[in-house]
């Protein structure tokens, strides 16, 4: 699955938490979010819409993001969570395993390893293998 197809798939399955997602679909969407997030932060900086917080010396400091980034984040939070759950399903894990992210450092590393590993071969309890169905 290429970049465009992965982004299209994630947005067409905006809140679809069932089924399975290939590694390529997940990682292309992660790359898309990183690039678009950086662009949104730059646009906030250029437009002067960054949020500011008070500093101890009485001035203000930019928080690095603002209205544009916030709107972008709200637009992609559900499809990002959905593709993450579908990626866990591809490893034959429940989406509830995403809560591992709350364990400092270890949870994030554990999830990263699962996201990098190939999904289960053949059908599993969450659906057919997305790799085998694409070769037909």
Secondary structure as UniProt FT lines:
FT   HELIX           3..12
FT   TURN            13..15
FT   HELIX           23..47
FT   STRAND          50..54
FT   TURN            56..57
FT   STRAND          60..66
FT   HELIX           67..90
FT   TURN            91..92
FT   HELIX           95..102
FT   TURN            104..105
FT   HELIX           106..116
FT   TURN            125..126
FT   HELIX           130..134
//
